[in-house]
């Protein structure tokens, strides 16, 4: 499964289209990571309960950091590191 991307409409000014596309692609990547990495683990009680409290805290921090990703300035986005399972 690949991270989805946005294609802007042709009628937009190229600079505006590039800025909008970069911001939207950040949000799409963030949502993809939440849906494919975080949600499956946290919603599976057997897997979640098998983690140590420190591991659970790491995953909760990762989730929080993903949710905090700011798409307003794509050049400054720092992606959090996925914790070990």
Secondary structure as GFF3:
##gff-version 3
##sequence-region A 1 85
A	DSSP	alpha_helix	14	33	.	.	.	ID=ss1
A	DSSP	pi_helix	34	38	.	.	.	ID=ss2
A	DSSP	alpha_helix	39	42	.	.	.	ID=ss3
A	DSSP	alpha_helix	45	50	.	.	.	ID=ss4
A	DSSP	alpha_helix	53	67	.	.	.	ID=ss5
A	DSSP	three_ten_helix	74	76	.	.	.	ID=ss6
###
